[in-house]
């Protein structure tokens, strides 16, 4: 639960969760709908500033968590920009003997726009995650009258992902201490063994998780307790002003 750890220590902890969810999800919706490079870059910059400087999330931690989705986005951007042809058909071409990987100016521009849009969306969601504990997010979703089963499944899956991650990390540490990653083939065998063991351990953890819920009075409904934080007029004004600025960026680049 490392993200929750930083969310509970966030300098924006006392800000109303409704405002933070509105800011993050509203920004995500506007960024995806507008489809503008300038808007995406603006959102990336502002959301990163809010997360690092206002929420006081350590920069090293923020970059560490951001590196994972960025790698996937880079691979996706490359796949969008690259075109496999039998002959050279772009401004830049990579000869693979039988095939050519071609890059055109239009495909590169499109890949950059998609990458920045995805990056902006991730930045907005990370701002919400690093400043709002999961229990408060679930409480807001319940207030929005989302199906209770949907909210509870989200909470259980979220918790279980981190439980499995912790187990897998310990298994990797144990395998490394026994020279399980000494060579490439040995690394593959170790990976396969960990993946197989993780499946059976996940079943045991699921039973233990359910027993823990029953021991705490679980009757088929999860209750999310959180402090009542009224919406601040200052943050409401800041959020409204931010959306106005986003609309101005869209208008100026339309």
LUMVO-187238 format. One record per residue: x, y, z of N, C-alpha, C in turn; residue number from 1; chain; residue in one letter. Coordinates in pm, whole numbers, plus 50000, padded with zeros to 5 digits. Layout:
<sites>
(site (X, Y, Z), (X, Y, Z), (X, Y, Z), NUM, 'A', 'a')
...
</sites>
This chain:
<sites>
(site (50082, 49880, 50000), (50000, 50000, 50000), (50086, 50125, 50000), 1, 'A', 'x')
(site (50187, 50129, 49917), (50282, 50239, 49922), (50220, 50370, 49874), 2, 'A', 'x')
(site (50134, 50364, 49774), (50070, 50487, 49727), (49981, 50544, 49837), 3, 'A', 'x')
(site (49908, 50458, 49908), (49826, 50505, 50019), (49911, 50568, 50129), 4, 'A', 'x')
(site (50031, 50515, 50148), (50122, 50571, 50248), (50152, 50718, 50218), 5, 'A', 'x')
(site (50184, 50747, 50092), (50213, 50885, 50054), (50086, 50969, 50049), 6, 'A', 'x')
(site (49972, 50906, 50020), (49845, 50980, 50020), (49810, 51028, 50161), 7, 'A', 'x')
(site (49833, 50942, 50261), (49804, 50980, 50399), (49900, 51087, 50450), 8, 'A', 'x')
(site (50020, 51092, 50394), (50119, 51192, 50435), (50115, 51317, 50348), 9, 'A', 'x')
(site (50025, 51321, 50254), (50020, 51432, 50159), (49986, 51564, 50229), 10, 'A', 'x')
(site (50046, 51671, 50178), (50013, 51804, 50229), (49873, 51848, 50189), 11, 'A', 'x')
(site (49813, 51778, 50089), (49676, 51806, 50048), (49577, 51709, 50114), 12, 'A', 'x')
(site (49619, 51647, 50219), (49536, 51546, 50287), (49405, 51605, 50337), 13, 'A', 'x')
(site (49406, 51730, 50380), (49287, 51792, 50439), (49196, 51857, 50335), 14, 'A', 'x')
(site (49236, 51854, 50210), (49150, 51908, 50104), (49036, 51810, 50079), 15, 'A', 'x')
(site (48920, 51861, 50053), (48803, 51777, 50030), (48829, 51677, 49917), 16, 'A', 'x')
(site (48802, 51547, 49939), (48825, 51449, 49832), (48736, 51473, 49711), 17, 'A', 'x')
(site (48619, 51532, 49732), (48532, 51561, 49617), (48600, 51659, 49521), 18, 'A', 'x')
(site (48668, 51759, 49578), (48737, 51858, 49495), (48851, 51792, 49419), 19, 'A', 'x')
(site (48927, 51706, 49486), (49042, 51641, 49420), (48997, 51547, 49310), 20, 'A', 'x')
(site (48888, 51473, 49333), (48838, 51385, 49228), (48781, 51465, 49111), 21, 'A', 'x')
(site (48713, 51575, 49143), (48660, 51660, 49036), (48773, 51718, 48953), 22, 'A', 'x')
(site (48878, 51764, 49019), (48992, 51822, 48949), (49060, 51718, 48860), 23, 'A', 'x')
(site (49083, 51598, 48913), (49154, 51496, 48838), (49070, 51441, 48723), 24, 'A', 'x')
(site (48948, 51400, 48753), (48864, 51338, 48651), (48816, 51439, 48548), 25, 'A', 'x')
(site (48788, 51562, 48593), (48750, 51665, 48498), (48862, 51700, 48403), 26, 'A', 'x')
(site (48984, 51709, 48456), (49100, 51735, 48371), (49123, 51620, 48273), 27, 'A', 'x')
(site (49108, 51497, 48321), (49124, 51381, 48233), (49023, 51383, 48119), 28, 'A', 'x')
(site (48898, 51413, 48151), (48793, 51416, 48049), (48819, 51526, 47947), 29, 'A', 'x')
(site (48857, 51644, 47993), (48882, 51756, 47900), (49003, 51726, 47812), 30, 'A', 'x')
(site (49108, 51667, 47870), (49228, 51637, 47793), (49201, 51536, 47683), 31, 'A', 'x')
(site (49127, 51431, 47717), (49097, 51327, 47618), (49003, 51381, 47510), 32, 'A', 'x')
(site (48909, 51466, 47548), (48811, 51517, 47451), (48870, 51622, 47359), 33, 'A', 'x')
(site (48959, 51706, 47412), (49011, 51818, 47332), (49108, 51773, 47225), 34, 'A', 'x')
(site (49193, 51674, 47255), (49290, 51622, 47158), (49381, 51733, 47105), 35, 'A', 'x')
(site (49448, 51804, 47199), (49540, 51911, 47162), (49673, 51891, 47233), 36, 'A', 'x')
(site (49783, 51903, 47158), (49914, 51882, 47214), (49947, 51987, 47320), 37, 'A', 'x')
(site (49914, 52112, 47294), (49944, 52219, 47389), (49870, 52197, 47521), 38, 'A', 'x')
(site (49745, 52153, 47512), (49667, 52127, 47633), (49729, 52012, 47712), 39, 'A', 'x')
(site (49771, 51907, 47643), (49832, 51792, 47711), (49959, 51833, 47784), 40, 'A', 'x')
(site (50043, 51913, 47720), (50166, 51958, 47783), (50137, 52046, 47905), 41, 'A', 'x')
(site (50035, 52130, 47893), (49997, 52216, 48005), (49949, 52132, 48123), 42, 'A', 'x')
(site (49869, 52029, 48096), (49817, 51942, 48202), (49931, 51865, 48267), 43, 'A', 'x')
(site (50024, 51814, 48187), (50139, 51741, 48243), (50216, 51829, 48340), 44, 'A', 'x')
(site (50243, 51952, 48298), (50321, 52044, 48382), (50246, 52080, 48510), 45, 'A', 'x')
(site (50120, 52118, 48498), (50045, 52164, 48615), (50017, 52050, 48713), 46, 'A', 'x')
(site (49979, 51933, 48662), (49949, 51821, 48751), (50076, 51772, 48823), 47, 'A', 'x')
(site (50187, 51774, 48754), (50314, 51736, 48819), (50351, 51835, 48928), 48, 'A', 'x')
(site (50330, 51964, 48901), (50359, 52067, 49001), (50270, 52050, 49123), 49, 'A', 'x')
(site (50142, 52023, 49102), (50050, 52003, 49214), (50092, 51883, 49297), 50, 'A', 'x')
(site (50129, 51774, 49230), (50165, 51651, 49301), (50293, 51667, 49381), 51, 'A', 'x')
(site (50393, 51731, 49321), (50524, 51739, 49384), (50533, 51854, 49483), 52, 'A', 'x')
(site (50483, 51972, 49446), (50503, 52091, 49529), (50388, 52116, 49626), 53, 'A', 'x')
(site (50264, 52093, 49583), (50151, 52118, 49671), (50120, 51997, 49759), 54, 'A', 'x')
(site (50121, 51877, 49700), (50096, 51756, 49779), (50221, 51709, 49852), 55, 'A', 'x')
(site (50337, 51765, 49820), (50464, 51731, 49885), (50503, 51584, 49864), 56, 'A', 'x')
(site (50469, 51529, 49749), (50515, 51395, 49715), (50662, 51402, 49676), 57, 'A', 'x')
(site (50750, 51319, 49733), (50891, 51325, 49695), (50910, 51306, 49545), 58, 'A', 'x')
(site (50992, 51392, 49487), (51013, 51387, 49342), (51065, 51251, 49297), 59, 'A', 'x')
(site (51156, 51193, 49374), (51212, 51062, 49339), (51103, 50956, 49334), 60, 'A', 'x')
(site (51012, 50959, 49431), (50902, 50862, 49435), (50807, 50885, 49318), 61, 'A', 'x')
(site (50777, 51010, 49290), (50686, 51042, 49179), (50744, 50994, 49045), 62, 'A', 'x')
(site (50872, 51019, 49023), (50935, 50975, 48898), (50943, 50823, 48891), 63, 'A', 'x')
(site (50964, 50759, 49006), (50971, 50613, 49008), (50838, 50551, 48965), 64, 'A', 'x')
(site (50728, 50602, 49021), (50597, 50548, 48985), (50558, 50587, 48843), 65, 'A', 'x')
(site (50603, 50702, 48798), (50569, 50746, 48663), (50645, 50669, 48557), 66, 'A', 'x')
(site (50760, 50612, 48593), (50844, 50544, 48494), (50775, 50421, 48435), 67, 'A', 'x')
(site (50690, 50354, 48513), (50625, 50232, 48464), (50527, 50263, 48352), 68, 'A', 'x')
(site (50427, 50351, 48371), (50338, 50381, 48258), (50408, 50450, 48142), 69, 'A', 'x')
(site (50514, 50527, 48170), (50585, 50594, 48062), (50649, 50493, 47968), 70, 'A', 'x')
(site (50702, 50383, 48021), (50761, 50280, 47936), (50657, 50219, 47844), 71, 'A', 'x')
(site (50539, 50190, 47897), (50432, 50137, 47813), (50388, 50239, 47708), 72, 'A', 'x')
(site (50384, 50366, 47747), (50342, 50468, 47652), (50446, 50488, 47542), 73, 'A', 'x')
(site (50574, 50477, 47577), (50679, 50487, 47475), (50669, 50373, 47375), 74, 'A', 'x')
(site (50646, 50252, 47424), (50631, 50137, 47334), (50509, 50156, 47244), 75, 'A', 'x')
(site (50399, 50203, 47303), (50278, 50226, 47223), (50301, 50336, 47120), 76, 'A', 'x')
(site (50372, 50443, 47160), (50401, 50550, 47066), (50488, 50504, 46951), 77, 'A', 'x')
(site (50585, 50417, 46980), (50670, 50362, 46875), (50588, 50279, 46777), 78, 'A', 'x')
(site (50496, 50198, 46831), (50413, 50114, 46744), (50321, 50198, 46656), 79, 'A', 'x')
(site (50276, 50313, 46708), (50192, 50401, 46626), (50274, 50467, 46516), 80, 'A', 'x')
(site (50396, 50509, 46550), (50479, 50580, 46452), (50536, 50487, 46346), 81, 'A', 'x')
(site (50563, 50362, 46381), (50630, 50270, 46289), (50530, 50205, 46194), 82, 'A', 'x')
(site (50572, 50190, 46071), (50495, 50120, 45969), (50585, 50018, 45900), 83, 'A', 'x')
(site (50541, 49894, 45896), (50620, 49787, 45835), (50581, 49776, 45688), 84, 'A', 'x')
(site (50679, 49795, 45601), (50655, 49788, 45455), (50762, 49701, 45390), 85, 'A', 'x')
(site (50732, 49655, 45269), (50830, 49578, 45192), (50932, 49668, 45123), 86, 'A', 'x')
(site (50893, 49794, 45103), (50984, 49890, 45041), (50990, 50016, 45128), 87, 'A', 'x')
(site (51096, 50094, 45110), (51109, 50219, 45185), (51000, 50316, 45141), 88, 'A', 'x')
(site (50918, 50361, 45237), (50804, 50446, 45201), (50786, 50562, 45297), 89, 'A', 'x')
(site (50889, 50600, 45369), (50876, 50710, 45463), (50994, 50803, 45456), 90, 'A', 'x')
(site (50988, 50911, 45534), (51101, 51003, 45540), (51222, 50938, 45608), 91, 'A', 'x')
(site (51195, 50848, 45704), (51302, 50775, 45773), (51268, 50627, 45768), 92, 'A', 'x')
(site (51367, 50546, 45730), (51344, 50403, 45710), (51457, 50322, 45775), 93, 'A', 'x')
(site (51418, 50210, 45835), (51514, 50116, 45893), (51510, 49989, 45811), 94, 'A', 'x')
(site (51622, 49953, 45750), (51628, 49836, 45663), (51652, 49710, 45745), 95, 'A', 'x')
(site (51559, 49615, 45738), (51572, 49486, 45807), (51589, 49372, 45707), 96, 'A', 'x')
(site (51653, 49402, 45593), (51676, 49305, 45485), (51548, 49272, 45411), 97, 'A', 'x')
(site (51456, 49199, 45474), (51332, 49162, 45406), (51223, 49267, 45419), 98, 'A', 'x')
(site (51229, 49346, 45523), (51126, 49445, 45549), (51189, 49578, 45586), 99, 'A', 'x')
(site (51109, 49681, 45578), (51150, 49815, 45620), (51056, 49865, 45730), 100, 'A', 'x')
(site (51114, 49924, 45831), (51033, 49996, 45931), (51038, 50143, 45893), 101, 'A', 'x')
(site (50922, 50195, 45854), (50914, 50331, 45797), (50849, 50427, 45897), 102, 'A', 'x')
(site (50902, 50549, 45897), (50848, 50655, 45981), (50818, 50775, 45893), 103, 'A', 'x')
(site (50695, 50822, 45899), (50658, 50943, 45827), (50641, 51057, 45926), 104, 'A', 'x')
(site (50644, 51177, 45875), (50628, 51293, 45962), (50491, 51291, 46030), 105, 'A', 'x')
(site (50388, 51251, 45955), (50254, 51248, 46011), (50241, 51143, 46121), 106, 'A', 'x')
(site (50300, 51025, 46100), (50289, 50919, 46201), (50365, 50957, 46328), 107, 'A', 'x')
(site (50478, 51025, 46314), (50554, 51067, 46433), (50476, 51172, 46511), 108, 'A', 'x')
(site (50416, 51267, 46440), (50336, 51370, 46507), (50219, 51305, 46580), 109, 'A', 'x')
(site (50154, 51210, 46515), (50041, 51142, 46578), (50084, 51065, 46703), 110, 'A', 'x')
(site (50199, 50998, 46696), (50247, 50921, 46811), (50282, 51014, 46928), 111, 'A', 'x')
(site (50341, 51130, 46898), (50375, 51226, 47003), (50247, 51279, 47069), 112, 'A', 'x')
(site (50146, 51308, 46989), (50019, 51358, 47044), (49952, 51254, 47133), 113, 'A', 'x')
(site (49952, 51128, 47088), (49892, 51021, 47169), (49970, 51001, 47298), 114, 'A', 'x')
(site (50104, 51004, 47288), (50188, 50987, 47406), (50161, 51098, 47508), 115, 'A', 'x')
(site (50157, 51222, 47463), (50136, 51334, 47554), (49996, 51331, 47614), 116, 'A', 'x')
(site (49897, 51290, 47535), (49762, 51281, 47589), (49754, 51175, 47699), 117, 'A', 'x')
(site (49816, 51058, 47674), (49817, 50953, 47775), (49895, 50997, 47899), 118, 'A', 'x')
(site (50007, 51065, 47875), (50090, 51114, 47986), (50011, 51213, 48071), 119, 'A', 'x')
(site (49936, 51300, 48006), (49855, 51398, 48080), (49748, 51328, 48164), 120, 'A', 'x')
(site (49684, 51226, 48106), (49583, 51153, 48182), (49642, 51083, 48304), 121, 'A', 'x')
(site (49758, 51021, 48285), (49824, 50954, 48397), (49865, 51055, 48504), 122, 'A', 'x')
(site (49912, 51172, 48463), (49951, 51276, 48558), (49832, 51320, 48643), 123, 'A', 'x')
(site (49717, 51335, 48579), (49597, 51375, 48653), (49555, 51268, 48754), 124, 'A', 'x')
(site (49559, 51143, 48712), (49520, 51034, 48802), (49622, 51016, 48915), 125, 'A', 'x')
(site (49749, 51038, 48885), (49851, 51027, 48990), (49835, 51139, 49092), 126, 'A', 'x')
(site (49795, 51257, 49047), (49768, 51365, 49141), (49660, 51325, 49240), 127, 'A', 'x')
(site (49557, 51260, 49189), (49449, 51214, 49276), (49499, 51103, 49369), 128, 'A', 'x')
(site (49576, 51009, 49316), (49620, 50893, 49394), (49717, 50932, 49505), 129, 'A', 'x')
(site (49808, 51025, 49476), (49908, 51063, 49574), (49857, 51164, 49677), 130, 'A', 'x')
(site (49736, 51212, 49661), (49681, 51310, 49756), (49553, 51263, 49822), 131, 'A', 'x')
(site (49496, 51150, 49777), (49368, 51103, 49829), (49376, 50955, 49862), 132, 'A', 'x')
(site (49362, 50916, 49989), (49361, 50774, 50024), (49247, 50700, 49956), 133, 'A', 'x')
(site (49266, 50571, 49934), (49167, 50492, 49862), (49034, 50489, 49934), 134, 'A', 'x')
(site (49035, 50487, 50067), (48909, 50483, 50142), (48824, 50607, 50112), 135, 'A', 'x')
(site (48888, 50722, 50098), (48814, 50845, 50068), (48761, 50843, 49924), 136, 'A', 'x')
(site (48839, 50786, 49833), (48792, 50776, 49695), (48668, 50687, 49689), 137, 'A', 'x')
(site (48671, 50575, 49762), (48555, 50486, 49765), (48433, 50554, 49826), 138, 'A', 'x')
(site (48456, 50634, 49929), (48346, 50706, 49993), (48281, 50803, 49895), 139, 'A', 'x')
(site (48361, 50873, 49818), (48307, 50967, 49719), (48229, 50892, 49611), 140, 'A', 'x')
(site (48281, 50777, 49567), (48211, 50698, 49467), (48076, 50648, 49520), 141, 'A', 'x')
(site (48071, 50615, 49648), (47943, 50575, 49707), (47847, 50692, 49711), 142, 'A', 'x')
(site (47899, 50813, 49741), (47812, 50931, 49743), (47756, 50961, 49605), 143, 'A', 'x')
(site (47830, 50921, 49501), (47782, 50942, 49364), (47683, 50834, 49322), 144, 'A', 'x')
(site (47651, 50744, 49416), (47552, 50637, 49394), (47593, 50540, 49283), 145, 'A', 'x')
(site (47724, 50514, 49275), (47767, 50406, 49187), (47722, 50273, 49248), 146, 'A', 'x')
(site (47705, 50169, 49165), (47663, 50039, 49221), (47756, 49994, 49333), 147, 'A', 'x')
(site (47699, 49954, 49446), (47779, 49919, 49563), (47873, 49803, 49532), 148, 'A', 'x')
(site (47825, 49706, 49455), (47909, 49592, 49420), (48031, 49637, 49341), 149, 'A', 'x')
(site (48013, 49732, 49251), (48124, 49785, 49171), (48228, 49851, 49260), 150, 'A', 'x')
(site (48185, 49931, 49355), (48278, 50002, 49444), (48352, 49902, 49533), 151, 'A', 'x')
(site (48281, 49804, 49587), (48345, 49706, 49675), (48445, 49620, 49600), 152, 'A', 'x')
(site (48413, 49582, 49477), (48508, 49504, 49397), (48633, 49586, 49367), 153, 'A', 'x')
(site (48615, 49715, 49340), (48731, 49801, 49319), (48822, 49802, 49440), 154, 'A', 'x')
(site (48762, 49814, 49559), (48842, 49819, 49682), (48914, 49688, 49707), 155, 'A', 'x')
(site (48844, 49576, 49689), (48905, 49446, 49715), (49017, 49416, 49615), 156, 'A', 'x')
(site (48994, 49446, 49488), (49096, 49421, 49386), (49218, 49509, 49410), 157, 'A', 'x')
(site (49192, 49635, 49446), (49303, 49727, 49475), (49390, 49675, 49588), 158, 'A', 'x')
(site (49327, 49632, 49698), (49403, 49579, 49812), (49477, 49451, 49773), 159, 'A', 'x')
(site (49410, 49365, 49699), (49468, 49235, 49668), (49588, 49248, 49574), 160, 'A', 'x')
(site (49585, 49345, 49485), (49698, 49367, 49395), (49825, 49395, 49476), 161, 'A', 'x')
(site (49814, 49478, 49578), (49931, 49512, 49658), (49975, 49396, 49747), 162, 'A', 'x')
(site (49879, 49314, 49790), (49917, 49194, 49867), (49999, 49100, 49780), 163, 'A', 'x')
(site (49954, 49076, 49657), (50028, 48988, 49566), (50162, 49050, 49528), 164, 'A', 'x')
(site (50164, 49181, 49511), (50290, 49248, 49477), (50392, 49229, 49588), 165, 'A', 'x')
(site (50347, 49240, 49713), (50438, 49223, 49827), (50490, 49079, 49833), 166, 'A', 'x')
(site (50402, 48982, 49808), (50444, 48841, 49809), (50544, 48815, 49697), 167, 'A', 'x')
(site (50515, 48866, 49577), (50606, 48844, 49464), (50742, 48909, 49490), 168, 'A', 'x')
(site (50742, 49026, 49552), (50869, 49094, 49581), (50953, 49013, 49679), 169, 'A', 'x')
(site (50889, 48955, 49779), (50962, 48872, 49874), (51017, 48745, 49808), 170, 'A', 'x')
(site (50938, 48686, 49719), (50984, 48566, 49648), (51103, 48599, 49557), 171, 'A', 'x')
(site (51100, 48714, 49494), (51213, 48755, 49410), (51338, 48779, 49493), 172, 'A', 'x')
(site (51321, 48839, 49610), (51436, 48860, 49699), (51495, 48727, 49743), 173, 'A', 'x')
(site (51408, 48633, 49778), (51456, 48501, 49820), (51527, 48429, 49705), 174, 'A', 'x')
(site (51471, 48439, 49585), (51534, 48374, 49470), (51668, 48438, 49437), 175, 'A', 'x')
(site (51677, 48569, 49449), (51803, 48637, 49422), (51911, 48601, 49522), 176, 'A', 'x')
(site (51874, 48583, 49647), (51973, 48544, 49749), (52024, 48402, 49728), 177, 'A', 'x')
(site (51951, 48322, 49649), (51993, 48185, 49618), (52048, 48174, 49476), 178, 'A', 'x')
(site (52092, 48286, 49420), (52150, 48292, 49285), (52051, 48245, 49179), 179, 'A', 'x')
(site (51926, 48279, 49199), (51824, 48238, 49102), (51827, 48317, 48973), 180, 'A', 'x')
(site (51901, 48427, 48970), (51910, 48509, 48848), (52053, 48514, 48798), 181, 'A', 'x')
(site (52126, 48404, 48814), (52268, 48403, 48779), (52289, 48410, 48629), 182, 'A', 'x')
(site (52203, 48348, 48550), (52214, 48351, 48405), (52078, 48369, 48342), 183, 'A', 'x')
(site (52077, 48383, 48210), (51951, 48408, 48140), (51854, 48291, 48156), 184, 'A', 'x')
(site (51902, 48169, 48129), (51815, 48052, 48138), (51771, 48029, 48283), 185, 'A', 'x')
(site (51863, 48049, 48376), (51826, 48034, 48517), (51722, 48139, 48557), 186, 'A', 'x')
(site (51735, 48261, 48502), (51637, 48366, 48530), (51499, 48328, 48478), 187, 'A', 'x')
(site (51495, 48267, 48359), (51367, 48223, 48304), (51303, 48114, 48391), 188, 'A', 'x')
(site (51385, 48020, 48436), (51332, 47915, 48522), (51282, 47971, 48655), 189, 'A', 'x')
(site (51356, 48068, 48708), (51314, 48131, 48834), (51184, 48207, 48816), 190, 'A', 'x')
(site (51172, 48279, 48705), (51050, 48353, 48676), (50931, 48258, 48665), 191, 'A', 'x')
(site (50950, 48146, 48595), (50840, 48049, 48580), (50801, 47989, 48715), 192, 'A', 'x')
(site (50901, 47961, 48798), (50871, 47904, 48930), (50795, 48003, 49017), 193, 'A', 'x')
(site (50837, 48130, 49013), (50769, 48233, 49093), (50625, 48252, 49044), 194, 'A', 'x')
(site (50607, 48253, 48912), (50472, 48271, 48857), (50381, 48156, 48899), 195, 'A', 'x')
(site (50435, 48032, 48895), (50354, 47918, 48936), (50322, 47919, 49083), 196, 'A', 'x')
(site (50421, 47950, 49164), (50397, 47954, 49309), (50304, 48068, 49348), 197, 'A', 'x')
(site (50314, 48178, 49274), (50230, 48294, 49307), (50082, 48261, 49288), 198, 'A', 'x')
(site (50051, 48174, 49192), (49911, 48137, 49169), (49854, 48064, 49290), 199, 'A', 'x')
(site (49929, 47969, 49342), (49880, 47893, 49458), (49879, 47979, 49584), 200, 'A', 'x')
(site (49980, 48064, 49597), (49983, 48152, 49714), (49867, 48251, 49709), 201, 'A', 'x')
(site (49831, 48296, 49589), (49719, 48389, 49577), (49589, 48326, 49626), 202, 'A', 'x')
(site (49571, 48195, 49600), (49451, 48127, 49649), (49450, 48122, 49802), 203, 'A', 'x')
(site (49567, 48092, 49862), (49575, 48090, 50008), (49551, 48229, 50067), 204, 'A', 'x')
(site (49607, 48331, 50001), (49587, 48467, 50049), (49441, 48508, 50039), 205, 'A', 'x')
(site (49373, 48463, 49934), (49231, 48496, 49919), (49150, 48437, 50033), 206, 'A', 'x')
(site (49180, 48312, 50070), (49110, 48251, 50184), (49140, 48326, 50313), 207, 'A', 'x')
(site (49267, 48360, 50334), (49304, 48433, 50455), (49239, 48571, 50458), 208, 'A', 'x')
(site (49231, 48635, 50342), (49169, 48767, 50332), (49021, 48758, 50368), 209, 'A', 'x')
(site (48953, 48656, 50317), (48811, 48640, 50347), (48789, 48609, 50495), 210, 'A', 'x')
(site (48875, 48524, 50552), (48865, 48493, 50696), (48884, 48619, 50779), 211, 'A', 'x')
(site (48977, 48706, 50737), (48999, 48831, 50809), (48877, 48921, 50803), 212, 'A', 'x')
(site (48809, 48923, 50688), (48687, 49002, 50676), (48577, 48948, 50767), 213, 'A', 'x')
(site (48561, 48815, 50768), (48458, 48754, 50853), (48486, 48783, 51000), 214, 'A', 'x')
(site (48615, 48776, 51040), (48652, 48801, 51179), (48623, 48944, 51221), 215, 'A', 'x')
(site (48613, 49033, 51126), (48586, 49173, 51156), (48440, 49211, 51130), 216, 'A', 'x')
(site (48354, 49110, 51123), (48211, 49137, 51112), (48160, 49161, 50972), 217, 'A', 'x')
(site (48228, 49109, 50873), (48184, 49128, 50734), (48053, 49055, 50710), 218, 'A', 'x')
(site (47953, 49126, 50659), (47821, 49067, 50632), (47779, 49084, 50487), 219, 'A', 'x')
(site (47877, 49100, 50400), (47846, 49117, 50259), (47852, 49261, 50213), 220, 'A', 'x')
(site (47876, 49354, 50305), (47885, 49496, 50272), (48010, 49554, 50334), 221, 'A', 'x')
(site (48087, 49627, 50254), (48207, 49694, 50303), (48172, 49838, 50338), 222, 'A', 'x')
(site (48215, 49880, 50455), (48192, 50018, 50499), (48325, 50092, 50496), 223, 'A', 'x')
(site (48328, 50207, 50430), (48449, 50288, 50417), (48436, 50409, 50507), 224, 'A', 'x')
(site (48519, 50413, 50609), (48515, 50521, 50705), (48616, 50630, 50667), 225, 'A', 'x')
(site (48574, 50752, 50670), (48665, 50864, 50637), (48616, 50988, 50711), 226, 'A', 'x')
(site (48707, 51082, 50728), (48672, 51206, 50796), (48589, 51295, 50703), 227, 'A', 'x')
(site (48499, 51368, 50765), (48414, 51460, 50689), (48492, 51589, 50665), 228, 'A', 'x')
(site (48527, 51612, 50540), (48601, 51734, 50504), (48514, 51819, 50412), 229, 'A', 'x')
(site (48459, 51926, 50461), (48374, 52011, 50377), (48454, 52076, 50264), 230, 'A', 'x')
(site (48383, 52107, 50159), (48446, 52169, 50043), (48490, 52310, 50079), 231, 'A', 'x')
(site (48618, 52338, 50061), (48671, 52470, 50090), (48641, 52566, 49975), 232, 'A', 'x')
(site (48602, 52687, 50012), (48573, 52788, 49910), (48698, 52822, 49829), 233, 'A', 'x')
(site (48814, 52819, 49896), (48939, 52851, 49827), (48969, 52747, 49721), 234, 'A', 'x')
(site (48963, 52617, 49760), (48993, 52513, 49664), (48887, 52501, 49555), 235, 'A', 'x')
(site (48762, 52530, 49590), (48657, 52530, 49488), (48684, 52639, 49384), 236, 'A', 'x')
(site (48729, 52755, 49431), (48761, 52865, 49339), (48883, 52831, 49254), 237, 'A', 'x')
(site (48985, 52769, 49317), (49106, 52730, 49242), (49072, 52628, 49134), 238, 'A', 'x')
(site (48987, 52531, 49169), (48947, 52429, 49071), (48871, 52491, 48956), 239, 'A', 'x')
(site (48777, 52579, 48987), (48701, 52646, 48882), (48792, 52730, 48793), 240, 'A', 'x')
(site (48887, 52800, 48854), (48982, 52881, 48778), (49068, 52793, 48688), 241, 'A', 'x')
(site (49106, 52677, 48739), (49190, 52586, 48659), (49114, 52539, 48535), 242, 'A', 'x')
(site (48987, 52506, 48551), (48908, 52463, 48435), (48889, 52578, 48336), 243, 'A', 'x')
(site (48877, 52700, 48388), (48868, 52816, 48298), (48995, 52831, 48217), 244, 'A', 'x')
(site (49111, 52812, 48283), (49239, 52821, 48213), (49250, 52711, 48107), 245, 'A', 'x')
(site (49204, 52591, 48138), (49205, 52483, 48039), (49121, 52520, 47917), 246, 'A', 'x')
(site (49005, 52579, 47942), (48919, 52622, 47830), (48986, 52731, 47749), 247, 'A', 'x')
(site (49060, 52821, 47815), (49131, 52926, 47743), (49242, 52867, 47656), 248, 'A', 'x')
(site (49314, 52767, 47708), (49418, 52701, 47628), (49357, 52635, 47506), 249, 'A', 'x')
(site (49241, 52573, 47523), (49172, 52510, 47409), (49131, 52615, 47307), 250, 'A', 'x')
(site (49075, 52726, 47356), (49028, 52832, 47267), (49145, 52895, 47188), 251, 'A', 'x')
(site (49257, 52917, 47255), (49371, 52980, 47189), (49438, 52889, 47087), 252, 'A', 'x')
(site (49421, 52757, 47102), (49482, 52663, 47009), (49381, 52599, 46916), 253, 'A', 'x')
(site (49259, 52650, 46915), (49155, 52592, 46830), (49175, 52634, 46685), 254, 'A', 'x')
</sites>
